[in-house]
Amino acid sequence: KPCLTARIAGVCMAFSLSGPLLAAPPAVAPPSTKPPATKPTPSPVPKPDPLAKAEAELKQAPGVAEARSLEAQAENLRQSHLQAMVRLLGAQAESALSHHDFRAAEQAASDAIVLQPDQPILRRERARIRAAAGDFQDAIADLGVAVQGDAGDVVAWQMLADIEAQRHDYRAAVAALDQALTLDPHLQGGAALRRKLVLLRDGQPA
């Protein structure tokens, strides 16, 4: 191999022109940036909604007795979230209504809604008071909010059908009653009432 010779301080040194002066350092793999494998966290299992379960069973109830029991169960579940003060106001409203003091009854019902505006059943109860006082328009407005927040409330749909019938809007009454019958096919008196409303609507059976 060709060499270049240099004399430095009396020492003869030969440099190879064909290879590197120093050996290349061994290759080092870069540190891994991949995070360590972890086990996936299992998603929490949602708790079953007792009210939704009761409503689903009500649609499939095999008979009248089972339907009445499930209706009562659903109603109890709707009331189970009401605060103590809201229950007290409800009792005051009921007492005032029994004495035909519609103004006091509606005020108590409105105060209850202020305390728990997220409970659709309170709108339904104020609608009942307003309907008893002959204020059908505001009663329907309350029921609209009630069924929007709790579409499975059979009582609210039945009440809406009754109020619409009193207003002689039989088309709306039949539509509301159909919703109630969908939720509870064994609704007491529902089938007979529907035939009557249909006759009033268009003079023909459904």
Secondary structure, 3 states (H helix, E strand, C coil): CCEEEEEECCEEEEEECCCCCCCCCCCCCCCCCCCCCCCCCCCCCCCCCHHHHHHHHHHCCCCHHHHHHHHHHHHHHHHCCCCHHHHHHHHHHHHHHHCCCHHHHHHHHHHHHHHCCCCHHHHHHHHHHHHHCCCHHHHHHHHHHHHHHCCCCHHHHHHHHHHHHHCCCHHHHHHHHHHHHHHCCCCCCHHHHHHHHHHHHHCCCC
